[in-house]
């Protein structure tokens, strides 16, 4: 019950007479209880890989499915699913492996129907590589640093504006109180002068 490695190219040869120009590879296979069946295909960078699969018979209708890139990254994963689909654009050239695992089962094999499409170009879209992302990351970092500097400058200017507003408001309050005090003093002096002159003329009249 080891891992069964099969090539999509071999499958394509078997159905070439029936579907010479068909871009879709449809086939059925059996995954034994406790076993795993894998298919591999060589894919070029930026090519589209898509597929649909379905468990059609065999006890509890579920499987574990994984699609692995040449670097070992899982680009698709499903656990205990009866059906599923995946689609992605290859970021690396090399062999992509699709594995159907029935390791959870102890007795019943699973009959599976699958349909795989390989080779569609990504509508002219260039997928970014790590070396292509590095300059972009540097630009983003510089932009982030510039934004932080601008924000700090704005905060500093806002603090200065708030300080100037506080000083101006305090100065206005002092001027207001000084004006009120000045008016009070002027009124008091005027009253004193009136009372003084009144008393002066009254005393002079008596004399």
C-alpha positions as semicolon CSV with decimal commas, in nm:
position;residue;x (nm);y (nm);z (nm)
1;X;0,000;0,000;0,000
2;X;0,277;0,241;-0,082
3;X;0,245;0,569;-0,268
4;X;0,151;0,520;-0,633
5;X;0,324;0,775;-0,857
6;X;0,157;0,822;-1,198
7;X;0,216;1,086;-1,466
8;X;-0,053;1,297;-1,628
9;X;0,144;1,254;-1,953
10;X;0,092;0,874;-1,940
11;X;-0,277;0,923;-1,871
12;X;-0,294;1,160;-2,167
13;X;-0,141;0,895;-2,395
14;X;-0,412;0,647;-2,290
15;X;-0,693;0,883;-2,388
16;X;-0,518;1,053;-2,681
17;X;-0,722;0,866;-2,940
18;X;-1,049;0,981;-2,786
19;X;-0,949;1,334;-2,695
20;X;-0,652;1,443;-2,902
21;X;-0,697;1,814;-2,854
22;X;-0,880;1,811;-2,521
23;X;-0,709;2,048;-2,271
24;X;-0,887;1,876;-1,982
25;X;-0,764;1,543;-1,847
26;X;-1,054;1,348;-1,698
27;X;-1,000;1,003;-1,546
28;X;-1,106;0,767;-1,272
29;X;-0,894;0,566;-1,032
30;X;-0,902;0,371;-0,706
31;X;-0,732;0,469;-0,380
32;X;-0,682;0,161;-0,164
33;X;-0,765;0,163;0,208
34;X;-0,471;0,305;0,401
35;X;-0,297;0,401;0,077
36;X;-0,223;0,705;-0,133
37;X;-0,236;0,772;-0,506
38;X;-0,033;1,057;-0,650
39;X;-0,010;1,216;-0,993
40;X;0,264;1,449;-1,110
41;X;0,297;1,690;-1,398
42;X;0,571;1,923;-1,513
43;X;0,437;2,277;-1,522
44;X;0,598;2,597;-1,644
45;X;0,598;2,915;-1,442
46;X;0,280;3,125;-1,484
47;X;0,082;2,833;-1,628
48;X;-0,259;2,771;-1,478
49;X;-0,333;2,442;-1,302
50;X;-0,690;2,359;-1,205
51;X;-0,884;2,052;-1,115
52;X;-1,206;1,899;-0,982
53;X;-1,235;1,570;-0,801
54;X;-1,511;1,365;-0,644
55;X;-1,534;1,040;-0,447
56;X;-1,800;0,829;-0,620
57;X;-1,799;0,513;-0,405
58;X;-1,630;0,330;-0,120
59;X;-1,769;0,342;0,233
60;X;-1,752;0,687;0,386
61;X;-1,703;0,914;0,086
62;X;-1,407;1,121;0,199
63;X;-1,041;1,167;0,114
64;X;-0,742;1,386;0,203
65;X;-0,611;1,574;-0,100
66;X;-0,292;1,780;-0,134
67;X;-0,128;1,965;-0,422
68;X;0,243;2,026;-0,368
69;X;0,469;2,265;-0,558
70;X;0,828;2,182;-0,666
71;X;0,953;2,362;-0,353
72;X;0,736;2,143;-0,128
73;X;0,476;2,411;-0,054
74;X;0,115;2,297;-0,023
75;X;-0,076;2,507;-0,273
76;X;-0,400;2,319;-0,203
77;X;-0,510;2,099;0,086
78;X;-0,838;1,931;0,182
79;X;-0,912;1,690;0,466
80;X;-1,199;1,440;0,482
81;X;-1,374;1,592;0,183
82;X;-1,603;1,407;-0,059
83;X;-1,540;1,653;-0,344
84;X;-1,342;1,963;-0,417
85;X;-1,170;2,183;-0,670
86;X;-0,854;2,390;-0,696
87;X;-0,703;2,645;-0,933
88;X;-0,377;2,837;-0,922
89;X;-0,102;2,982;-1,140
90;X;0,234;2,814;-1,101
91;X;0,488;3,041;-0,937
92;X;0,776;2,800;-1,007
93;X;0,861;2,575;-1,298
94;X;0,889;2,208;-1,213
95;X;0,689;1,906;-1,105
96;X;0,363;1,961;-0,920
97;X;0,222;1,660;-0,736
98;X;-0,147;1,591;-0,663
99;X;-0,198;1,326;-0,394
100;X;-0,521;1,154;-0,288
101;X;-0,484;0,988;0,052
102;X;-0,713;0,720;0,197
103;X;-0,493;0,665;0,503
104;X;-0,784;0,707;0,745
105;X;-0,969;0,407;0,602
106;X;-0,891;0,053;0,719
107;X;-1,107;-0,153;0,483
108;X;-1,290;0,034;0,208
109;X;-1,115;0,160;-0,102
110;X;-1,230;0,483;-0,264
111;X;-1,334;0,518;-0,627
112;X;-1,246;0,868;-0,746
113;X;-1,330;1,069;-1,054
114;X;-1,100;1,359;-1,130
115;X;-1,058;1,622;-1,399
116;X;-0,735;1,819;-1,433
117;X;-0,654;2,114;-1,658
118;X;-0,292;2,213;-1,712
119;X;-0,122;2,467;-1,934
120;X;-0,350;2,770;-1,956
121;X;-0,148;3,090;-1,948
122;X;-0,230;3,353;-1,691
123;X;-0,369;3,609;-1,939
124;X;-0,023;3,758;-1,987
125;X;0,016;3,831;-1,619
126;X;0,376;3,808;-1,498
127;X;0,384;3,641;-1,160
128;X;0,622;3,811;-0,922
129;X;0,935;3,631;-0,811
130;X;1,121;3,691;-0,489
131;X;1,390;3,891;-0,669
132;X;1,118;4,103;-0,831
133;X;0,950;4,166;-0,497
134;X;1,270;4,279;-0,324
135;X;1,287;4,624;-0,495
136;X;0,914;4,668;-0,438
137;X;0,956;4,584;-0,070
138;X;1,238;4,840;-0,047
139;X;1,017;5,104;-0,206
140;X;0,733;5,019;0,031
141;X;0,969;5,044;0,328
142;X;1,101;5,381;0,207
143;X;0,744;5,501;0,152
144;X;0,650;5,380;0,500
145;X;0,949;5,563;0,650
146;X;0,858;5,881;0,458
147;X;0,498;5,857;0,578
148;X;0,616;5,820;0,937
149;X;0,840;6,127;0,896
150;X;0,551;6,328;0,751
151;X;0,326;6,214;1,035
152;X;0,588;6,313;1,295
153;X;0,627;6,653;1,128
154;X;0,250;6,700;1,131
155;X;0,236;6,604;1,499
156;X;0,514;6,851;1,576
157;X;0,338;7,129;1,385
158;X;0,011;7,047;1,559
159;X;0,180;7,063;1,899
160;X;0,335;7,399;1,807
161;X;-0,003;7,529;1,692
162;X;-0,164;7,412;2,015
163;X;0,110;7,583;2,218
164;X;0,068;7,907;2,024
165;X;-0,309;7,888;2,071
166;X;-0,264;7,832;2,445
167;X;-0,028;8,131;2,476
168;X;-0,259;8,350;2,268
169;X;-0,563;8,248;2,472
170;X;-0,380;8,316;2,798
171;X;-0,263;8,656;2,670
172;X;-0,618;8,747;2,572
173;X;-0,746;8,654;2,917
174;X;-0,480;8,867;3,083
175;X;-0,566;9,160;2,853
176;X;-0,934;9,117;2,934
177;X;-0,871;9,123;3,309
178;X;-0,634;9,418;3,273
179;X;-0,900;9,611;3,075
180;X;-1,162;9,535;3,342
181;X;-0,923;9,644;3,619
182;X;-0,831;9,958;3,427
183;X;-1,201;10,044;3,380
184;X;-1,266;9,983;3,752
185;X;-0,976;10,213;3,848
186;X;-1,095;10,485;3,610
187;X;-1,449;10,466;3,753
188;X;-1,315;10,475;4,110
189;X;-1,089;10,775;4,037
190;X;-1,376;10,956;3,866
191;X;-1,608;10,897;4,163
192;X;-1,338;11,012;4,405
193;X;-1,285;11,329;4,206
194;X;-1,660;11,400;4,197
195;X;-1,699;11,344;4,573
196;X;-1,390;11,552;4,647
197;X;-1,505;11,845;4,435
198;X;-1,856;11,824;4,583
199;X;-1,725;11,836;4,938
200;X;-1,486;12,115;4,850
201;X;-1,761;12,341;4,714
202;X;-1,991;12,262;5,008
203;X;-1,722;12,367;5,258
204;X;-1,647;12,684;5,063
205;X;-2,020;12,777;5,057
206;X;-2,048;12,739;5,435
207;X;-1,752;12,966;5,488
